[in-house]
Amino acid sequence: MNGIDYTFCELREKTVVNVADGKQLGRIADIALHCSGRVVGVIVPGEKKFFKNFTTGDSIFIPWKNVIKIGDDVILVELCPIDVTDCAVRNN
């Protein structure tokens, strides 16, 4: 991407924004790794319910190949609106 190394703590402080529709998806909650240590993708919490302080239990998996740019305050990703629901990961 831009040749800079980031820690998980640095990444989780940045807001993830989908450039396809301009929607803020939230902040990174987790990172998915291959057994070789390669980053496979990032996971952001699902939408919060009205009047609730916790998420719906659905999280959005964003493949690493869809991360376009990591900036000072935001992480730009490109997901088609249909991809957001298709990539939802169910938490038990």
C-alpha positions in Angstrom: 0.0 0.0 0.0 2.1 3.0 1.2 5.1 1.1 2.7 4.4 2.2 6.3 4.0 -0.3 9.1 1.0 0.0 11.5 0.2 -1.6 14.8 -3.3 -2.9 15.5 -3.7 -0.1 18.1 -3.0 2.5 15.4 -5.4 1.0 12.9 -8.3 0.6 15.4 -8.2 4.4 16.0 -9.0 5.2 12.4 -12.5 5.3 10.9 -13.2 3.0 8.0 -15.0 4.7 5.1 -16.4 3.0 2.0 -15.6 5.1 -1.0 -18.3 3.4 -3.1 -21.1 5.1 -1.1 -19.3 7.4 1.4 -20.6 5.5 4.4 -18.6 5.3 7.6 -18.4 1.7 8.5 -16.9 2.2 12.0 -13.5 1.4 13.4 -11.6 -1.8 13.1 -12.6 -4.4 15.7 -10.3 -7.2 14.6 -7.8 -8.3 12.0 -8.0 -11.7 10.1 -4.6 -13.3 9.5 -3.5 -16.3 7.4 -1.5 -18.9 9.3 1.6 -17.5 7.5 1.0 -14.2 9.2 -0.3 -12.4 6.1 -3.3 -10.0 6.7 -6.4 -11.5 5.0 -8.7 -8.7 6.0 -10.2 -6.5 8.7 -13.4 -6.7 10.6 -15.6 -3.8 11.6 -18.6 -4.0 13.9 -22.1 -4.1 12.4 -24.5 -1.2 12.6 -25.7 -0.3 16.1 -29.4 -0.6 16.9 -31.4 2.4 17.9 -31.1 3.1 21.7 -28.6 0.2 22.1 -25.0 0.5 23.3 -23.9 -2.8 21.6 -23.8 -4.0 18.1 -26.2 -6.3 16.4 -23.8 -9.2 16.4 -23.2 -8.9 12.7 -19.7 -7.8 11.7 -18.5 -6.8 8.3 -15.4 -8.6 6.9 -13.4 -6.4 4.5 -10.9 -8.3 2.4 -7.4 -6.7 2.5 -7.5 -6.4 -1.3 -10.4 -3.9 -0.8 -8.4 -1.6 1.4 -7.4 1.3 -0.9 -5.6 3.7 1.4 -4.6 4.1 5.0 -4.6 7.8 5.9 -3.9 9.8 9.1 -7.5 9.5 10.3 -9.3 7.2 8.0 -9.0 3.9 6.2 -10.5 4.0 2.7 -12.0 0.8 1.4 -14.0 -0.1 -1.7 -17.1 -2.3 -1.2 -20.1 -2.4 -3.4 -23.2 -1.8 -1.3 -24.3 -5.4 -1.9 -20.8 -6.6 -0.8 -21.4 -5.2 2.7 -24.3 -7.5 3.4 -22.7 -10.4 1.6 -19.5 -10.1 3.7 -21.3 -10.0 7.0 -19.8 -12.4 9.5 -22.2 -13.9 12.0 -21.0 -13.9 15.6 -22.4 -16.7 17.8 
